[in-house]
Amino acid sequence: MHAKDVMTPNVVTVRPDTEVCTIARRFIERWNSAVPIVDQGAASSGSSAKAI
């Protein structure tokens, strides 16, 4: 088994300037408990679970 076998295929991400209410809406719509926060270059800036 490989990491790709258990990963979510369509990851929802947000930018550092995304409003918290938008992130909360995405949690509800997609049953997520966290989303990666990425900058313009798609480098990870952290996780919304840690930020909220």
C-alpha positions in Angstrom: 0.0 0.0 0.0 1.2 3.5 -0.8 0.3 7.0 0.5 -1.6 7.6 -2.7 -3.9 4.7 -1.9 -5.3 6.5 1.2 -5.1 10.1 0.2 -8.0 12.3 -0.7 -7.9 12.8 -4.5 -9.4 16.3 -4.7 -7.9 18.3 -1.8 -9.7 21.5 -0.9 -7.2 24.2 0.0 -7.4 27.9 1.1 -5.1 30.8 0.9 -3.7 32.7 3.9 -6.1 35.6 3.2 -9.3 33.4 3.1 -11.9 34.6 5.6 -12.6 32.2 8.5 -16.4 32.1 7.6 -15.4 30.8 4.1 -13.3 28.1 5.7 -16.1 27.2 8.0 -18.5 26.9 5.1 -16.1 24.5 3.3 -15.8 22.4 6.4 -19.6 22.0 6.5 -20.1 21.5 2.7 -17.4 18.9 2.4 -17.3 17.3 5.9 -13.7 18.4 6.4 -12.2 19.1 9.8 -9.2 20.8 8.4 -7.9 22.2 5.1 -4.3 23.0 4.0 -3.4 26.7 3.8 -1.3 27.3 0.7 0.4 30.4 -0.8 0.4 31.3 -4.5 3.2 28.8 -5.2 1.1 26.0 -3.6 3.6 25.7 -0.7 2.0 24.8 2.6 1.6 27.6 5.1 -0.1 25.4 7.7 -3.4 23.8 8.5 -6.7 25.5 9.3 -7.2 23.1 12.1 -4.2 24.7 13.9 -5.2 28.2 13.0 -8.8 28.1 14.2 
